[in-house]
Every structure is written in C-alpha cells, then in structure tokens.
Amino acid sequence: MKQTLFIIFIGLTSFVHAQSIDIGDIKINGIIGYSLTLDKLRSSNLEIDSIKPIPELMDMSMADSLVYIGRTYFEYFANSNKCILSVIQFDCKISEVRIGSLTLSNLTTIESIQDNFPEDCQSTSSIEIYQDPKTYRTCGVPISANGQLTDSRLLFFFLEGKLTRIDIWEPS
C-alpha cells in the first residue's frame, strides 16, 4: 500500500511540475536571462534604448525605472542594481526566446504553444492591453523558481495566430 501511495505521489508531483516553466530557463536571444545586473545588461550584445521612470500607470511596482531594449523591458531596482525581465515583445532587437530546449519567436503559432503546454494553453482567452487597439488571444503557464512552483505565470499573447508578446505576470 505504501509503495502504491508513493508511486501515485511521485506521479502527481511530476504532473504538477511538468506544466511549469522554470524562470531560470528563459533566455532572450539565447543569452539574456530573467535577472541580471544593469552592468551585465549594458555589456550584453543588445543595446539599451532607454531607461525611463516608472509610469504612473505602474505605480504599484517597487522598481525605480524601466530599461528598454526595443519594446522589451526590464524593471530596474537601484538598491540591488538588478534588472528583472517583465515584458518581451518580438521586434528587430528581440528575435527569439529560449525556454530550455524550446525556441519561441514571432513565427510561433498558438498550436505550437498548445502542443508544448497542453494543460494550460489548450484554450485561450481574448484580452485587450491598455492603450493598444488590438485584441489578443492569451494563455498562461505557471512559473517555477529553483524547482518550486510560484504564484506567477508566463503569459503568451497571440495576434493573428502568431506569438507577439510574452509577459511575466506576478500577483500584486
């Protein structure tokens, strides 16, 4: 009986973690991770376009400013000199995102994401983004950090069936 319960527990544990994305596995253009210092970001092969104060719309953020590379941005925390990835938008500067062995780009389809994340992305929802007239389809996959499931999600945004944006959503 104990052996059966153990096997069931292991099976359920692996099933729960099978549909999460480890935040440490995310790499922009194959090199830039989720969290790095501003100095390391500046020394990467991607040029920083601007560093702007947090807009009033994001007043709940504890960050000091936003660091933009194209339309992708990191939240910058001056006290730790850390840049934390927040939004990825595919453009001429950001061409791909790697999550482990999975490579995503603006050519990635909804069907591809559904194949890779069937439990969380089998269905999508319609969503609008503030000050953006387009209507997107979205789904989200739980995020883990160092093997521990978090309350955060990686949100995939699709326009005309193609991936255009990825947000790292954290509950506030």
Residue frames as qw, qx, qy, qz and C-alpha x, y, z in Angstrom:
[[0.000, 0.886, 0.464, 0.000, 0.00, 0.00, 0.00],
 [0.309, -0.790, 0.105, 0.520, 2.82, 2.41, 0.90],
 [0.413, -0.137, 0.599, 0.672, 4.53, 1.68, -2.39],
 [0.212, 0.619, 0.666, 0.359, 1.33, 2.41, -4.34],
 [0.133, -0.939, -0.259, 0.183, 0.82, 5.71, -2.49],
 [0.415, -0.582, 0.320, 0.622, 4.44, 6.65, -3.11],
 [0.370, 0.163, 0.672, 0.621, 4.12, 5.96, -6.85],
 [0.075, 0.813, 0.548, 0.183, 0.90, 7.99, -7.01],
 [0.285, -0.874, -0.057, 0.389, 2.55, 10.87, -5.11],
 [0.420, -0.344, 0.483, 0.687, 5.59, 10.86, -7.44],
 [0.289, 0.432, 0.698, 0.492, 3.30, 10.75, -10.47],
 [0.041, -0.909, -0.414, -0.009, 1.21, 13.69, -9.23],
 [0.372, -0.749, 0.130, 0.533, 4.32, 15.69, -8.32],
 [0.383, -0.126, 0.579, 0.709, 5.85, 15.23, -11.76],
 [0.184, 0.644, 0.661, 0.339, 2.49, 16.04, -13.41],
 [0.157, -0.925, -0.248, 0.241, 2.22, 19.32, -11.47],
 [0.321, -0.690, 0.316, 0.567, 5.77, 20.38, -12.35],
 [0.538, 0.194, 0.653, 0.496, 5.56, 19.17, -15.97],
 [0.220, 0.779, 0.469, 0.354, 3.46, 22.16, -16.92],
 [0.255, -0.924, -0.032, 0.283, 5.56, 24.85, -15.27],
 [0.608, 0.658, -0.129, 0.426, 8.37, 26.90, -16.76],
 [0.661, -0.484, -0.159, 0.552, 11.46, 27.44, -14.65],
 [0.092, 0.986, 0.045, -0.133, 12.20, 31.16, -14.69],
 [0.406, -0.656, 0.507, 0.384, 15.94, 30.40, -14.90],
 [0.619, 0.162, 0.682, 0.353, 15.43, 28.64, -18.25],
 [0.373, 0.875, 0.308, -0.027, 14.28, 31.82, -20.03],
 [0.477, -0.344, 0.300, 0.751, 16.89, 33.39, -22.33],
 [0.412, 0.844, 0.127, -0.319, 16.28, 36.34, -24.67],
 [0.536, 0.752, -0.374, -0.087, 18.14, 35.88, -27.98],
 [0.916, 0.070, -0.360, 0.164, 19.73, 32.86, -26.30],
 [0.529, 0.273, -0.424, 0.682, 21.86, 34.94, -23.90],
 [0.140, -0.358, 0.300, -0.873, 19.98, 37.32, -21.61],
 [0.293, -0.276, -0.898, 0.181, 18.29, 35.76, -18.61],
 [0.307, -0.751, -0.556, -0.184, 15.42, 36.75, -16.37],
 [0.419, -0.904, -0.031, 0.083, 17.51, 38.59, -13.78],
 [0.742, 0.167, -0.044, 0.648, 20.84, 40.34, -14.19],
 [0.298, -0.615, -0.146, 0.716, 22.64, 43.49, -13.12],
 [0.366, 0.896, 0.097, -0.232, 22.32, 46.67, -15.14],
 [0.129, -0.720, 0.592, 0.339, 26.08, 46.49, -15.78],
 [0.450, -0.039, 0.865, 0.217, 25.76, 42.98, -17.24],
 [0.491, 0.690, 0.525, -0.086, 22.79, 44.07, -19.38],
 [0.167, 0.918, -0.173, -0.315, 24.80, 47.04, -20.67],
 [0.175, -0.570, 0.742, 0.308, 27.72, 44.76, -21.58],
 [0.675, 0.261, 0.690, -0.009, 25.47, 42.32, -23.50],
 [0.295, 0.043, 0.594, 0.747, 25.32, 42.43, -27.27],
 [0.019, 0.726, 0.626, 0.282, 21.92, 44.19, -27.11],
 [0.174, 0.231, -0.114, 0.950, 21.93, 47.96, -26.94],
 [0.062, -0.583, -0.655, 0.476, 19.71, 49.58, -24.30],
 [0.168, 0.617, 0.443, 0.628, 17.38, 52.06, -25.99],
 [0.185, -0.629, 0.080, -0.751, 16.26, 53.96, -22.91],
 [0.343, -0.260, -0.767, 0.475, 15.85, 53.97, -19.16],
 [0.244, -0.508, -0.237, -0.791, 12.62, 55.64, -18.10],
 [0.250, -0.163, 0.626, -0.721, 10.96, 56.34, -14.75],
 [0.080, 0.324, 0.940, -0.071, 8.11, 54.03, -13.76],
 [0.197, -0.350, -0.381, -0.833, 4.93, 55.43, -15.34],
 [0.411, -0.175, 0.396, -0.802, 2.06, 56.40, -13.08],
 [0.820, 0.027, -0.323, -0.471, 0.06, 53.51, -14.55],
 [0.791, 0.052, -0.578, 0.194, 2.54, 51.11, -12.88],
 [0.189, -0.708, 0.330, -0.595, 2.52, 52.85, -9.51],
 [0.889, -0.397, 0.119, -0.195, 2.26, 49.53, -7.64],
 [0.844, 0.320, -0.274, 0.331, 5.68, 48.49, -8.96],
 [0.619, -0.734, 0.057, 0.274, 8.53, 48.69, -6.47],
 [0.727, 0.212, 0.205, 0.620, 11.02, 49.25, -9.31],
 [0.219, -0.627, -0.010, 0.747, 12.84, 52.53, -9.80],
 [0.320, 0.585, -0.318, -0.674, 12.72, 52.58, -13.59],
 [0.882, 0.321, 0.337, -0.077, 12.16, 50.59, -16.77],
 [0.227, -0.530, 0.629, 0.521, 15.05, 49.55, -19.01],
 [0.761, 0.531, 0.187, -0.323, 14.02, 49.19, -22.65],
 [0.270, -0.281, 0.762, 0.517, 15.65, 47.10, -25.36],
 [0.153, -0.248, -0.716, -0.634, 13.37, 47.73, -28.31],
 [0.551, -0.438, -0.167, -0.690, 9.86, 47.26, -26.91],
 [0.777, -0.252, -0.549, 0.175, 11.02, 44.65, -24.38],
 [0.085, -0.746, 0.300, -0.588, 11.58, 45.94, -20.88],
 [0.599, -0.135, -0.667, 0.422, 13.09, 45.06, -17.55],
 [0.410, -0.882, -0.123, -0.198, 12.16, 46.58, -14.20],
 [0.529, 0.406, -0.438, 0.603, 15.28, 48.11, -12.65],
 [0.634, -0.741, -0.221, 0.022, 15.86, 48.18, -8.89],
 [0.251, 0.825, -0.334, 0.381, 18.58, 50.70, -7.99],
 [0.549, -0.672, 0.427, -0.254, 19.30, 49.37, -4.47],
 [0.836, -0.163, 0.515, 0.098, 20.36, 45.97, -5.85],
 [0.096, 0.571, -0.553, -0.599, 21.39, 47.14, -9.36],
 [0.381, 0.121, 0.912, 0.098, 19.13, 44.34, -10.68],
 [0.449, 0.208, -0.343, -0.798, 17.11, 44.26, -13.88],
 [0.431, 0.137, 0.863, -0.226, 14.16, 41.86, -13.74],
 [0.055, -0.091, -0.724, -0.681, 12.55, 40.85, -17.04],
 [0.365, 0.314, 0.513, -0.711, 8.92, 41.93, -17.26],
 [0.682, 0.593, 0.267, -0.333, 7.70, 42.07, -20.88],
 [0.397, -0.204, 0.687, 0.573, 9.16, 40.55, -24.06],
 [0.590, 0.683, 0.210, -0.376, 7.96, 41.90, -27.40],
 [0.714, 0.088, 0.494, 0.488, 9.34, 40.50, -30.61],
 [0.286, 0.933, -0.002, -0.219, 10.84, 43.20, -32.82],
 [0.647, 0.672, -0.313, 0.180, 14.08, 43.90, -34.68],
 [0.037, -0.666, 0.639, -0.383, 16.09, 43.66, -31.41],
 [0.507, -0.180, 0.773, -0.335, 14.42, 40.65, -29.78],
 [0.521, 0.270, -0.608, -0.534, 14.07, 37.83, -32.28],
 [0.729, -0.115, -0.663, -0.126, 13.71, 34.77, -30.07],
 [0.496, -0.553, 0.464, -0.483, 13.20, 33.49, -26.56],
 [0.573, 0.138, -0.808, 0.015, 14.52, 30.16, -25.44],
 [0.679, -0.448, 0.314, -0.489, 12.88, 28.26, -22.63],
 [0.743, -0.232, 0.625, 0.059, 15.16, 25.30, -22.10],
 [0.399, -0.039, 0.747, 0.530, 15.22, 23.49, -25.45],
 [0.298, 0.735, 0.607, 0.048, 12.09, 25.28, -26.76],
 [0.243, -0.138, 0.178, 0.944, 12.73, 28.28, -29.05],
 [0.201, 0.766, 0.588, -0.169, 9.95, 30.85, -29.49],
 [0.213, -0.099, 0.262, 0.936, 9.72, 33.72, -31.98],
 [0.408, 0.362, 0.111, -0.831, 7.14, 35.83, -33.79],
 [0.495, 0.190, -0.687, -0.497, 6.62, 32.80, -36.06],
 [0.007, -0.048, -0.947, 0.318, 5.50, 30.59, -33.17],
 [0.426, -0.315, -0.508, -0.679, 1.83, 29.66, -33.53],
 [0.631, -0.350, 0.290, -0.629, -0.91, 29.15, -30.98],
 [0.962, 0.038, -0.200, -0.182, -0.97, 25.49, -31.99],
 [0.609, 0.379, -0.557, 0.418, 2.74, 25.12, -31.20],
 [0.160, -0.400, 0.533, -0.728, 2.27, 26.58, -27.71],
 [0.819, -0.163, 0.096, -0.541, -0.79, 24.35, -27.20],
 [0.892, 0.191, -0.407, 0.041, 1.28, 21.31, -28.19],
 [0.434, 0.358, -0.582, 0.587, 4.04, 22.25, -25.74],
 [0.097, -0.055, 0.606, -0.788, 1.73, 23.28, -22.88],
 [0.318, -0.307, -0.759, -0.478, -1.50, 21.30, -23.37],
 [0.313, -0.523, -0.725, 0.320, -2.85, 21.59, -19.82],
 [0.157, -0.592, -0.261, 0.746, -2.56, 25.38, -19.61],
 [0.111, 0.436, -0.297, -0.842, -2.89, 26.54, -23.20],
 [0.248, 0.293, 0.892, 0.240, -5.40, 24.16, -24.76],
 [0.101, 0.840, 0.504, 0.172, -7.83, 27.08, -24.70],
 [0.339, 0.081, -0.065, 0.935, -7.05, 30.77, -24.97],
 [0.024, -0.770, -0.521, 0.368, -8.83, 33.89, -23.80],
 [0.313, 0.727, 0.231, 0.566, -9.44, 37.17, -25.56],
 [0.471, -0.641, -0.232, 0.560, -7.67, 40.12, -23.94],
 [0.305, 0.870, 0.078, 0.379, -7.00, 43.80, -24.59],
 [0.622, -0.181, -0.219, 0.730, -3.89, 45.65, -23.48],
 [0.097, -0.849, -0.257, 0.451, -4.20, 49.19, -22.14],
 [0.123, 0.799, -0.213, -0.549, -3.76, 51.80, -24.92],
 [0.119, -0.217, 0.848, 0.469, -3.45, 49.11, -27.59],
 [0.617, 0.214, -0.032, -0.756, -6.40, 48.90, -30.02],
 [0.523, 0.204, -0.787, -0.258, -5.71, 45.26, -30.94],
 [0.829, -0.315, 0.225, -0.403, -7.40, 42.28, -29.35],
 [0.190, 0.485, -0.853, 0.027, -5.05, 39.43, -28.46],
 [0.910, -0.210, -0.312, -0.176, -5.52, 35.76, -27.59],
 [0.008, -0.648, 0.649, -0.399, -3.67, 34.68, -24.47],
 [0.903, -0.299, -0.305, -0.050, -2.87, 31.75, -22.23],
 [0.137, -0.791, 0.501, -0.323, -0.55, 31.36, -19.27],
 [0.840, 0.026, -0.518, 0.159, 1.77, 28.72, -17.88],
 [0.635, -0.772, -0.003, 0.038, 2.81, 28.56, -14.19],
 [0.378, 0.725, -0.468, 0.336, 6.33, 29.66, -13.35],
 [0.862, -0.452, -0.133, 0.188, 8.64, 27.80, -11.02],
 [0.133, 0.855, -0.429, 0.258, 11.88, 29.02, -9.50],
 [0.019, 0.479, -0.842, 0.248, 14.56, 26.54, -8.49],
 [0.290, -0.096, -0.950, -0.069, 12.03, 23.71, -8.69],
 [0.032, 0.403, 0.694, -0.596, 9.42, 25.45, -6.52],
 [0.092, 0.630, 0.632, 0.442, 6.10, 26.44, -8.04],
 [0.088, -0.148, -0.227, 0.958, 5.31, 30.17, -7.65],
 [0.304, 0.647, 0.566, -0.411, 2.11, 32.21, -7.99],
 [0.126, 0.615, -0.318, -0.710, 3.49, 33.83, -11.16],
 [0.757, 0.410, 0.508, 0.020, 2.65, 32.93, -14.76],
 [0.214, -0.254, 0.533, 0.779, 4.25, 33.31, -18.15],
 [0.510, 0.623, 0.421, -0.417, 1.56, 34.84, -20.36],
 [0.365, 0.024, 0.656, 0.661, 1.72, 34.26, -24.10],
 [0.358, 0.647, 0.215, -0.638, 0.00, 36.85, -26.32],
 [0.442, 0.163, 0.737, 0.485, -1.02, 35.99, -29.90],
 [0.347, 0.617, 0.030, -0.705, -2.13, 38.25, -32.72],
 [0.698, 0.486, -0.312, -0.424, -3.47, 36.65, -35.90],
 [0.995, -0.015, -0.089, -0.046, -2.38, 33.24, -34.58],
 [0.684, 0.381, -0.351, 0.513, 1.29, 34.21, -34.02],
 [0.611, -0.571, -0.306, 0.455, 3.16, 34.90, -30.78],
 [0.268, 0.796, 0.038, 0.541, 3.85, 38.63, -30.42],
 [0.170, -0.679, 0.374, -0.609, 4.45, 39.18, -26.72],
 [0.704, -0.235, -0.640, 0.199, 5.34, 37.33, -23.52],
 [0.267, -0.727, 0.208, -0.598, 4.66, 38.83, -20.09],
 [0.439, -0.046, -0.792, 0.422, 5.94, 37.65, -16.75],
 [0.448, -0.606, -0.197, -0.627, 2.91, 38.17, -14.54],
 [0.329, -0.034, -0.759, 0.561, 3.22, 38.31, -10.80],
 [0.309, -0.742, -0.579, -0.140, 0.25, 38.80, -8.49],
 [0.148, 0.468, -0.242, 0.837, 0.22, 42.14, -6.72]]
